[in-house]
Amino acid sequence: MISDKIRLHHLARKALLYVRQSSAHQVLHNRESSALQYAMRDRLTALGWSEIEVIDDDLGRSAAGGVQRAGFERMVAQVCLGNWDTTPTLILAG
């Protein structure tokens, strides 16, 4: 299903799904949140993307306090290099 905002040139590029939860406690105890975040891959597929990369390197890493998040840094670098269109980029943090 292609929406009126998603065009073929968007679908020609890789979609990115960034999944993160802020603490190890959330990763262990908020399993429904994790499942919903990963289920967004199915939504991207339903919207027409065939190439989807999931970045979940930062599970259990808070954005506060200067903690390094390798997955986030990789995502930003790839967007800046033009390897991903920002249209399908989903950033989900529980």
All heavy atoms as an XYZ file, in Angstrom:
733
protein
N       0.838     -1.165      0.000
C       0.000      0.000      0.000
C       0.890      1.238      0.000
O       1.679      1.431      0.899
C      -0.884      0.017      1.248
C      -1.598      1.314      1.406
S      -2.164      1.833      3.039
C      -2.029      0.491      4.101
N       0.765      2.060     -1.000
C       1.521      3.304     -1.071
C       0.581      4.437     -0.685
O      -0.480      4.597     -1.265
C       2.095      3.540     -2.482
C       3.045      2.394     -2.861
C       2.818      4.869     -2.550
C       3.579      2.491     -4.256
N       0.963      5.216      0.310
C       0.136      6.351      0.702
C       0.392      7.495     -0.258
O       1.321      7.454     -1.067
C       0.450      6.772      2.135
O       1.586      7.599      2.183
N      -0.431      8.530     -0.151
C      -0.254      9.673     -1.049
C       1.006     10.473     -0.734
O       1.437     11.284     -1.528
C      -1.492     10.573     -1.012
C      -1.807     11.104      0.377
O      -1.328     10.526      1.369
O      -2.553     12.094      0.474
N       1.624     10.219      0.403
C       2.864     10.918      0.755
C       4.113     10.106      0.432
O       5.208     10.640      0.429
C       2.856     11.271      2.239
C       1.774     12.279      2.584
C       1.818     12.641      4.032
C       0.710     13.639      4.328
N       0.684     14.019      5.730
N       3.949      8.826      0.207
C       5.090      7.958     -0.096
C       5.121      7.713     -1.591
O       4.176      7.204     -2.173
C       4.993      6.626      0.666
C       4.991      6.888      2.168
C       6.150      5.715      0.276
C       4.698      5.671      3.005
N       6.217      8.086     -2.198
C       6.377      7.971     -3.650
C       7.345      6.846     -3.989
O       8.074      6.347     -3.132
C       6.901      9.297     -4.219
C       6.063     10.498     -3.856
C       4.822     10.521     -4.699
N       4.056     11.733     -4.391
C       2.759     11.733     -4.277
N       2.068     10.634     -4.441
N       2.112     12.838     -4.002
N       7.373      6.472     -5.243
C       8.255      5.390     -5.672
C       9.721      5.691     -5.389
O      10.485      4.784     -5.057
C       8.040      5.098     -7.157
C       6.701      4.424     -7.490
C       6.556      4.267     -9.000
C       6.585      3.081     -6.801
N      10.129      6.967     -5.495
C      11.535      7.280     -5.214
C      11.866      7.068     -3.735
O      13.008      6.793     -3.394
C      11.904      8.694     -5.694
C      11.299      9.796     -4.894
N      10.044     10.309     -5.157
C      11.791     10.495     -3.844
C       9.787     11.285     -4.302
N      10.826     11.415     -3.491
N      10.882      7.170     -2.851
C      11.123      6.855     -1.446
C      11.334      5.358     -1.275
O      12.235      4.911     -0.565
C       9.944      7.287     -0.569
C       9.710      8.753     -0.545
N       8.495      9.316     -0.846
C      10.545      9.784     -0.274
C       8.585     10.639     -0.753
N       9.822     10.941     -0.408
N      10.473      4.585     -1.936
C      10.527      3.125     -1.795
C      11.773      2.522     -2.427
O      12.146      1.397     -2.097
C       9.273      2.499     -2.406
C       7.952      2.930     -1.756
C       6.787      2.327     -2.511
C       7.916      2.558     -0.286
N      12.412      3.269     -3.308
C      13.628      2.772     -3.956
C      14.825      2.791     -3.002
O      15.848      2.171     -3.277
C      13.943      3.613     -5.195
N      14.677      3.475     -1.887
C      15.770      3.567     -0.923
C      15.499      2.674      0.266
O      14.367      2.292      0.537
C      15.914      5.016     -0.470
C      16.169      5.909     -1.693
C      16.549      7.264     -1.318
N      17.918      7.232     -0.830
C      18.618      8.303     -0.592
N      18.098      9.484     -0.794
N      19.852      8.224     -0.149
N      16.535      2.356      0.988
C      16.419      1.515      2.179
C      15.684      2.264      3.286
O      15.916      3.447      3.512
C      17.809      1.135      2.666
C      17.809      0.166      3.834
C      19.174     -0.026      4.438
C      20.166     -0.593      3.467
N      21.438     -0.957      4.116
N      14.803      1.552      3.964
C      14.134      2.118      5.141
C      14.955      1.761      6.376
O      15.643      0.746      6.414
C      12.726      1.560      5.269
N      14.865      2.596      7.369
C      15.605      2.411      8.603
C      14.633      2.400      9.765
O      13.767      3.259      9.868
C      16.597      3.557      8.786
C      17.245      3.682     10.156
C      18.124      2.471     10.414
C      18.045      4.947     10.239
N      14.783      1.417     10.625
C      13.995      1.335     11.848
C      14.974      1.322     13.017
O      15.759      0.389     13.173
C      13.143      0.064     11.839
C      12.342     -0.233     13.099
C      11.350      0.887     13.398
C      11.620     -1.560     12.948
N      14.973      2.389     13.790
C      15.864      2.505     14.952
C      15.036      2.192     16.188
O      14.043      2.850     16.474
C      16.437      3.926     15.019
C      17.293      4.197     16.239
C      18.570      3.665     16.342
C      16.829      4.990     17.275
C      19.361      3.915     17.448
C      17.613      5.252     18.383
C      18.870      4.710     18.471
O      19.662      4.963     19.574
N      15.445      1.163     16.906
C      14.723      0.697     18.086
C      15.616      0.890     19.302
O      16.783      0.512     19.281
C      14.350     -0.797     17.924
C      13.700     -1.336     19.188
C      13.455     -1.003     16.719
N      15.035      1.479     20.360
C      15.833      1.677     21.572
C      14.922      1.730     22.781
O      13.805      2.219     22.716
C      16.620      2.981     21.495
C      17.516      3.216     22.713
C      18.269      4.526     22.612
N      17.415      5.681     22.684
C      16.972      6.236     23.813
N      17.283      5.721     24.972
N      16.200      7.307     23.770
N      15.417      1.213     23.863
C      14.813      1.422     25.166
C      15.906      1.957     26.071
O      17.077      1.591     25.936
C      14.197      0.142     25.711
C      12.960     -0.250     24.914
C      12.245     -1.437     25.483
O      12.855     -2.464     25.707
N      10.955     -1.299     25.709
N      15.508      2.814     26.999
C      16.477      3.613     27.745
C      17.237      2.884     28.838
O      18.278      3.361     29.275
C      15.773      4.823     28.365
O      15.240      5.632     27.352
N      16.733      1.770     29.296
C      17.426      1.099     30.400
C      17.320     -0.416     30.250
O      16.429     -0.931     29.572
C      16.810      1.512     31.749
O      15.501      0.974     31.876
N      18.222     -1.101     30.924
C      18.180     -2.564     30.918
C      16.874     -3.052     31.545
O      16.300     -4.049     31.107
C      19.386     -3.121     31.672
N      16.389     -2.328     32.543
C      15.111     -2.677     33.176
C      13.980     -2.645     32.156
O      13.148     -3.552     32.114
C      14.821     -1.713     34.336
C      13.560     -2.038     35.055
N      12.348     -1.500     34.693
C      13.324     -2.871     36.108
C      11.410     -1.974     35.499
N      11.980     -2.811     36.359
N      13.949     -1.609     31.320
C      12.917     -1.530     30.286
C      13.039     -2.676     29.288
O      12.035     -3.238     28.866
C      12.992     -0.199     29.549
C      12.530      0.981     30.370
C      12.680      2.285     29.618
O      13.471      2.395     28.685
N      11.933      3.287     30.029
N      14.254     -3.005     28.908
C      14.461     -4.099     27.959
C      13.908     -5.400     28.534
O      13.249     -6.172     27.834
C      15.959     -4.249     27.604
C      16.196     -5.494     26.767
C      16.451     -3.008     26.868
N      14.154     -5.643     29.823
C      13.718     -6.886     30.452
C      12.234     -6.909     30.799
O      11.599     -7.962     30.716
C      14.531     -7.136     31.730
C      16.006     -7.447     31.528
C      16.727     -7.508     32.867
C      16.166     -8.755     30.777
N      11.673     -5.761     31.169
C      10.323     -5.762     31.724
C       9.261     -5.121     30.831
O       8.077     -5.278     31.099
C      10.327     -5.082     33.096
C      11.211     -5.784     34.077
N      10.885     -6.993     34.660
C      12.437     -5.466     34.549
C      11.858     -7.379     35.453
N      12.813     -6.479     35.411
N       9.650     -4.420     29.807
C       8.681     -3.802     28.897
C       8.701     -4.531     27.558
O       8.913     -3.922     26.512
C       8.994     -2.309     28.698
C       8.852     -1.512     29.969
O       8.400     -2.006     30.982
N       9.236     -0.252     29.907
N       8.468     -5.801     27.607
C       8.558     -6.619     26.390
C       7.512     -6.234     25.349
O       7.760     -6.354     24.156
C       8.468     -8.091     26.742
C       9.661     -8.537     27.574
C       9.657    -10.028     27.800
N      10.705    -10.411     28.722
C      11.936    -10.731     28.357
N      12.273    -10.693     27.094
N      12.829    -11.077     29.256
N       6.358     -5.782     25.796
C       5.330     -5.364     24.832
C       5.808     -4.157     24.031
O       5.598     -4.077     22.822
C       4.015     -5.041     25.538
C       2.906     -4.687     24.570
C       1.581     -4.435     25.243
O       1.467     -4.598     26.459
O       0.651     -4.062     24.519
N       6.480     -3.226     24.698
C       7.028     -2.068     23.999
C       8.035     -2.505     22.940
O       8.030     -2.017     21.807
C       7.690     -1.110     24.994
O       8.319     -0.047     24.325
N       8.898     -3.450     23.307
C       9.876     -3.968     22.342
C       9.176     -4.615     21.162
O       9.536     -4.378     20.002
C      10.797     -4.995     23.003
O      11.627     -4.386     23.947
N       8.169     -5.420     21.456
C       7.447     -6.109     20.381
C       6.774     -5.111     19.448
O       6.800     -5.276     18.221
C       6.409     -7.061     20.978
N       6.192     -4.058     20.012
C       5.543     -3.032     19.181
C       6.561     -2.287     18.318
O       6.293     -1.977     17.158
C       4.773     -2.041     20.059
C       3.513     -2.591     20.725
C       2.977     -1.596     21.741
C       2.460     -2.918     19.677
N       7.730     -2.020     18.888
C       8.754     -1.332     18.117
C       9.230     -2.190     16.947
O       9.328     -1.716     15.816
C       9.935     -0.954     19.019
C       9.588      0.150     20.008
C      10.767      0.551     20.846
O      11.829      0.831     20.308
N      10.594      0.583     22.153
N       9.486     -3.459     17.214
C       9.929     -4.350     16.138
C       8.819     -4.586     15.119
O       9.096     -4.821     13.942
C      10.439     -5.679     16.700
C      11.822     -5.582     17.297
C      12.014     -5.646     18.669
C      12.941     -5.416     16.482
C      13.286     -5.558     19.222
C      14.210     -5.326     17.026
C      14.380     -5.397     18.393
O      15.644     -5.307     18.928
N       7.566     -4.512     15.546
C       6.435     -4.706     14.628
C       6.342     -3.583     13.599
O       5.682     -3.750     12.564
C       5.138     -4.824     15.411
N       6.998     -2.470     13.862
C       6.980     -1.378     12.888
C       7.637     -1.810     11.575
O       7.371     -1.243     10.524
C       7.682     -0.138     13.449
C       6.900      0.545     14.559
S       5.227      1.035     14.070
C       5.570      2.220     12.802
N       8.448     -2.843     11.619
C       9.025     -3.390     10.383
C       7.903     -3.858      9.462
O       7.954     -3.643      8.253
C       9.986     -4.524     10.713
C      10.639     -5.109      9.487
C      11.521     -6.306      9.830
N      12.173     -6.754      8.630
C      13.440     -6.526      8.329
N      14.210     -5.867      9.143
N      13.939     -6.965      7.201
N       6.903     -4.513     10.041
C       5.756     -4.973      9.248
C       5.007     -3.796      8.634
O       4.511     -3.880      7.512
C       4.806     -5.803     10.109
C       5.435     -7.083     10.614
O       6.381     -7.588      9.969
O       4.988     -7.581     11.665
N       4.928     -2.703      9.361
C       4.252     -1.510      8.837
C       5.018     -0.942      7.647
O       4.428     -0.544      6.643
C       4.109     -0.458      9.936
C       3.477      0.831      9.497
C       2.005      0.648      9.166
N       1.439      1.956      8.839
C       0.593      2.156      7.849
N       0.167      1.158      7.109
N       0.139      3.358      7.612
N       6.337     -0.891      7.759
C       7.149     -0.410      6.642
C       6.971     -1.310      5.416
O       6.870     -0.822      4.291
C       8.626     -0.345      7.041
C       8.992      0.773      8.011
C      10.397      0.560      8.555
C       8.864      2.127      7.350
N       6.907     -2.612      5.654
C       6.671     -3.547      4.553
C       5.305     -3.288      3.932
O       5.167     -3.251      2.704
C       6.773     -5.005      5.054
O       8.085     -5.209      5.581
C       6.508     -5.992      3.937
N       4.294     -3.090      4.759
C       2.941     -2.823      4.258
C       2.881     -1.528      3.460
O       2.092     -1.407      2.520
C       1.949     -2.766      5.425
N       3.725     -0.573      3.814
C       3.760      0.697      3.086
C       4.526      0.587      1.774
O       4.504      1.503      0.971
C       4.369      1.795      3.963
C       3.479      2.287      5.092
C       4.271      3.165      6.053
C       2.276      3.043      4.545
N       5.239     -0.546      1.581
C       5.873     -0.771      0.302
C       7.375     -0.905      0.292
O       7.969     -1.158     -0.754
N       8.034     -0.747      1.447
C       9.486     -0.896      1.461
C       9.855     -2.374      1.427
O       9.262     -3.193      2.124
C      10.098     -0.243      2.695
C      10.405      1.190      2.483
C      11.525      1.721      1.924
C       9.554      2.296      2.787
N      11.425      3.088      1.874
C      10.231      3.463      2.401
C       8.292      2.410      3.359
C       9.683      4.723      2.566
C       7.747      3.656      3.517
C       8.449      4.798      3.117
N      10.838     -2.709      0.622
C      11.299     -4.091      0.562
C      12.646     -4.256      1.262
O      12.982     -5.343      1.719
C      11.406     -4.561     -0.887
O      12.299     -3.738     -1.600
N      13.412     -3.190      1.343
C      14.713     -3.240      2.018
C      14.633     -2.409      3.298
O      14.486     -1.185      3.248
C      15.816     -2.714      1.113
C      17.190     -2.964      1.660
C      18.297     -2.514      0.719
O      18.007     -2.021     -0.386
O      19.462     -2.663      1.103
N      14.698     -3.095      4.429
C      14.532     -2.453      5.733
C      15.683     -2.885      6.627
O      15.958     -4.078      6.762
C      13.200     -2.856      6.395
C      12.028     -2.493      5.490
C      13.062     -2.207      7.771
C      10.732     -3.177      5.854
N      16.360     -1.928      7.209
C      17.422     -2.237      8.168
C      16.952     -1.845      9.556
O      16.488     -0.733      9.775
C      18.715     -1.497      7.833
C      19.828     -1.850      8.796
C      21.172     -1.313      8.389
O      21.356     -0.961      7.210
O      22.057     -1.240      9.256
N      17.094     -2.773     10.485
C      16.745     -2.524     11.883
C      18.036     -2.284     12.650
O      18.957     -3.097     12.600
C      15.983     -3.718     12.498
C      15.699     -3.475     13.975
C      14.695     -3.977     11.733
N      18.098     -1.156     13.330
C      19.242     -0.849     14.194
C      18.739     -0.906     15.629
O      17.902     -0.100     16.037
C      19.840      0.538     13.881
C      20.433      0.551     12.482
C      20.903      0.899     14.924
C      21.046      1.875     12.078
N      19.241     -1.878     16.361
C      18.844     -2.022     17.759
C      20.056     -2.175     18.669
O      19.989     -2.787     19.730
C      17.860     -3.178     17.927
C      18.398     -4.504     17.434
O      19.572     -4.576     17.013
O      17.636     -5.490     17.472
N      21.151     -1.582     18.246
C      22.400     -1.658     19.009
C      22.312     -0.958     20.368
O      23.122     -1.225     21.249
C      23.549     -0.986     18.239
C      23.732     -1.520     16.841
O      23.049     -2.478     16.453
O      24.575     -0.962     16.118
N      21.362     -0.045     20.513
C      21.330      0.816     21.691
C      20.286      0.406     22.722
O      19.911      1.213     23.584
C      21.095      2.265     21.260
C      22.187      2.789     20.352
O      23.322      2.274     20.416
O      21.910      3.712     19.570
N      19.817     -0.821     22.660
C      18.859     -1.281     23.666
C      19.488     -1.177     25.047
O      20.604     -1.642     25.264
C      18.425     -2.715     23.384
C      17.529     -2.907     22.173
C      17.292     -4.388     21.924
C      16.207     -2.179     22.346
N      18.783     -0.545     25.967
C      19.287     -0.395     27.330
C      20.241      0.765     27.514
O      20.851      0.898     28.563
N      20.350      1.632     26.521
C      21.255      2.788     26.624
C      20.437      4.076     26.647
O      19.737      4.389     25.701
C      22.217      2.835     25.451
C      23.191      1.702     25.434
C      24.201      1.919     24.327
N      25.129      0.813     24.241
C      26.282      0.773     24.881
N      26.648      1.772     25.638
N      27.062     -0.264     24.750
N      20.582      4.812     27.713
C      19.875      6.078     27.859
C      20.506      7.154     26.981
O      21.710      7.119     26.720
C      19.934      6.538     29.319
O      19.374      7.826     29.450
N      19.685      8.087     26.557
C      20.197      9.226     25.791
C      20.740     10.309     26.723
O      21.364     11.257     26.281
C      19.094      9.805     24.912
N      20.508     10.164     28.002
C      20.954     11.164     28.975
C      22.389     10.884     29.418
O      22.881      9.763     29.351
C      20.034     11.136     30.190
N      23.045     11.921     29.846
C      24.345     11.766     30.481
C      25.511     11.471     29.570
O      26.535     10.979     30.015
N      25.370     11.720     28.302
C      26.499     11.556     27.401
C      26.872     10.109     27.102
O      28.001      9.839     26.699
N      25.953      9.194     27.315
C      26.216      7.789     27.005
C      26.337      7.636     25.497
O      25.511      8.139     24.744
C      25.081      6.887     27.546
C      25.263      5.448     27.105
C      25.001      6.984     29.059
N      27.371      6.958     25.045
C      27.538      6.739     23.608
C      26.523      5.733     23.115
O      26.279      4.716     23.765
C      28.936      6.252     23.301
C      29.934      7.379     23.188
C      31.072      6.963     22.296
O      31.946      6.245     22.743
N      31.045      7.405     21.062
N      25.927      6.047     21.986
C      24.954      5.144     21.366
C      25.426      4.888     19.940
O      25.168      5.663     19.028
C      23.563      5.766     21.387
C      23.027      5.917     22.811
C      21.708      6.605     22.854
N      21.867      7.988     22.414
C      20.902      8.698     21.845
N      19.729      8.183     21.625
N      21.118      9.940     21.473
N      26.124      3.790     19.764
C      26.727      3.462     18.472
C      25.680      3.346     17.367
O      25.916      3.767     16.234
C      27.523      2.170     18.582
N      24.529      2.774     17.687
C      23.479      2.631     16.679
C      22.966      3.974     16.210
O      22.772      4.201     15.012
N      22.739      4.890     17.133
C      22.266      6.225     16.773
C      23.308      6.952     15.931
O      22.979      7.565     14.918
C      21.939      7.031     18.031
C      21.355      8.379     17.732
C      20.025      8.503     17.381
C      22.135      9.519     17.804
C      19.473      9.751     17.097
C      21.606     10.760     17.517
C      20.267     10.881     17.161
N      24.556      6.832     16.340
C      25.626      7.492     15.583
C      25.733      6.929     14.167
O      25.911      7.676     13.205
C      26.952      7.345     16.329
C      26.990      8.154     17.616
C      28.216      7.878     18.466
O      29.171      7.233     17.986
O      28.216      8.302     19.638
N      25.584      5.617     14.033
C      25.619      4.990     12.704
C      24.443      5.462     11.863
O      24.585      5.767     10.681
C      25.594      3.474     12.854
C      25.678      2.737     11.535
C      26.047      1.276     11.707
N      25.283      0.554     12.690
C      24.277     -0.277     12.394
N      23.936     -0.490     11.145
N      23.646     -0.917     13.354
N      23.269      5.551     12.481
C      22.087      5.998     11.759
C      22.273      7.439     11.253
O      22.028      7.725     10.083
C      20.860      5.931     12.658
C      19.602      6.475     11.997
S      18.232      6.663     13.148
C      18.842      7.969     14.218
N      22.720      8.331     12.120
C      22.912      9.730     11.731
C      23.949      9.835     10.616
O      23.755     10.561      9.631
C      23.309     10.592     12.951
C      23.752     11.984     12.525
C      22.143     10.684     13.928
N      25.040      9.094     10.735
C      26.086      9.132      9.706
C      25.534      8.682      8.358
O      25.803      9.308      7.325
C      27.266      8.261     10.115
N      24.759      7.615      8.345
C      24.218      7.099      7.085
C      23.217      8.073      6.463
O      23.186      8.240      5.244
C      23.572      5.730      7.299
C      24.561      4.640      7.645
C      25.583      4.415      6.540
O      25.258      4.390      5.370
N      26.837      4.267      6.922
N      22.404      8.713      7.287
C      21.459      9.714      6.767
C      22.232     10.892      6.188
O      21.932     11.365      5.088
C      20.465     10.168      7.859
C      19.644     11.368      7.388
C      19.533      9.012      8.235
N      23.255     11.353      6.907
C      24.053     12.488      6.420
C      24.786     12.162      5.122
O      24.980     13.034      4.279
C      25.045     12.932      7.495
S      24.256     13.738      8.900
N      25.175     10.913      4.958
C      25.847     10.497      3.723
C      24.865     10.288      2.570
O      25.274     10.050      1.442
C      26.635      9.200      3.963
C      27.868      9.328      4.838
C      28.411      7.944      5.202
C      28.938     10.157      4.135
N      23.581     10.374      2.874
C      22.574     10.212      1.835
C      22.242      8.761      1.526
O      21.593      8.472      0.524
N      22.662      7.838      2.388
C      22.382      6.429      2.149
C      20.952      6.044      2.487
O      20.477      5.010      2.050
C      23.357      5.552      2.934
C      24.770      5.707      2.418
O      24.994      6.113      1.288
N      25.735      5.400      3.258
N      20.299      6.850      3.282
C      18.895      6.628      3.610
C      18.135      7.910      3.380
O      18.602      9.000      3.698
C      18.696      6.234      5.072
C      19.087      4.845      5.394
C      18.725      3.706      4.739
C      19.924      4.434      6.462
N      19.283      2.617      5.340
C      20.029      3.040      6.402
C      20.593      5.106      7.466
C      20.764      2.297      7.316
C      21.319      4.369      8.372
C      21.407      2.987      8.282
N      16.957      7.764      2.853
C      16.028      8.883      2.768
C      15.417      9.019      4.156
O      15.077      8.027      4.778
C      14.939      8.543      1.737
C      14.045      9.712      1.429
O      13.807     10.532      2.327
O      13.575      9.791      0.292
N      15.302     10.197      4.668
C      14.752     10.360      6.014
C      13.253     10.089      6.046
O      12.691      9.945      7.130
C      15.035     11.773      6.564
O      14.520     12.728      5.653
C      16.505     11.976      6.784
N      12.594     10.005      4.921
C      11.153      9.751      4.912
C      10.794      8.465      5.638
O       9.896      8.466      6.477
C      10.618      9.714      3.482
O      10.939     10.961      2.852
C       9.122      9.513      3.443
N      11.451      7.327      5.364
C      11.029      6.124      6.062
C      11.735      5.866      7.387
O      11.557      4.842      7.990
C      11.405      5.010      5.073
C      12.625      5.536      4.424
C      12.376      7.024      4.293
N      12.521      6.812      7.862
C      13.269      6.598      9.088
C      12.327      6.690     10.294
O      11.688      7.709     10.497
C      14.396      7.628      9.228
O      15.250      7.529      8.100
C      15.192      7.400     10.495
N      12.249      5.631     11.032
C      11.427      5.604     12.233
C      12.342      5.495     13.436
O      13.166      4.584     13.500
C      10.478      4.405     12.216
C       9.467      4.370     11.103
C       8.667      3.073     11.180
C       8.546      5.561     11.178
N      12.198      6.414     14.361
C      12.987      6.376     15.576
C      12.023      6.089     16.690
O      11.156      6.902     17.007
C      13.733      7.710     15.809
C      14.661      7.992     14.615
C      14.491      7.661     17.125
C      15.367      9.302     14.685
N      12.178      4.933     17.288
C      11.260      4.496     18.345
C      12.062      4.262     19.607
O      12.998      3.487     19.616
C      10.555      3.203     17.936
C       9.798      3.271     16.617
C       9.333      1.886     16.221
C       8.623      4.209     16.750
N      11.684      4.938     20.647
C      12.351      4.750     21.922
C      11.292      4.523     22.979
O      10.321      5.255     23.063
C      13.201      5.967     22.273
N      11.472      3.463     23.743
C      10.496      3.129     24.782
C      10.897      3.706     26.095
O      11.942      4.190     26.325
